[in-house]
Amino acid sequence: ASDGHVVDAEFGCGAHSDTPAPAGTGSPMFDPYDDGVLDLVERAESRADS
């Protein structure tokens, strides 16, 4: 059903023009970290088994 309202061309037909944008990004409980800077260390018990 057409409501006759004009919407911006960026938003297409306007079917979702009233949908609120999602709030925030990522997890609010934890600070982001770069796992590329983690050092992997072999556990002592693993070395003893070899």
HUZIQUI-V980970 format. One record per residue. N is the residue number from 1. RES is the residue in one small letter. PHI is phi in degrees with one decimal (none if undefined). Layout:
N;RES;PHI / N;RES;PHI
This chain:
1;a;none / 2;s;-85.2 / 3;d;-98.8 / 4;g;79.5 / 5;h;-81.9 / 6;v;-87.8 / 7;v;-117.3 / 8;d;-62.0 / 9;a;-60.5 / 10;e;-62.8 / 11;f;-100.2 / 12;g;66.3 / 13;c;-77.4 / 14;g;91.0 / 15;a;-60.1 / 16;h;-116.8 / 17;s;-67.9 / 18;d;-96.2 / 19;t;-76.0 / 20;p;-68.9 / 21;a;-69.6 / 22;p;-61.7 / 23;a;-81.7 / 24;g;65.9 / 25;t;-139.0 / 26;g;73.8 / 27;s;-92.8 / 28;p;-75.4 / 29;m;-88.3 / 30;f;-132.7 / 31;d;-76.4 / 32;p;-67.7 / 33;y;-140.2 / 34;d;-98.4 / 35;d;-74.4 / 36;g;-75.3 / 37;v;-104.8 / 38;l;-79.2 / 39;d;-100.1 / 40;l;-91.1 / 41;v;-120.5 / 42;e;-73.2 / 43;r;-72.8 / 44;a;-59.4 / 45;e;-67.0 / 46;s;-69.3 / 47;r;-68.9 / 48;a;-69.2 / 49;d;-73.9 / 50;s;-75.8
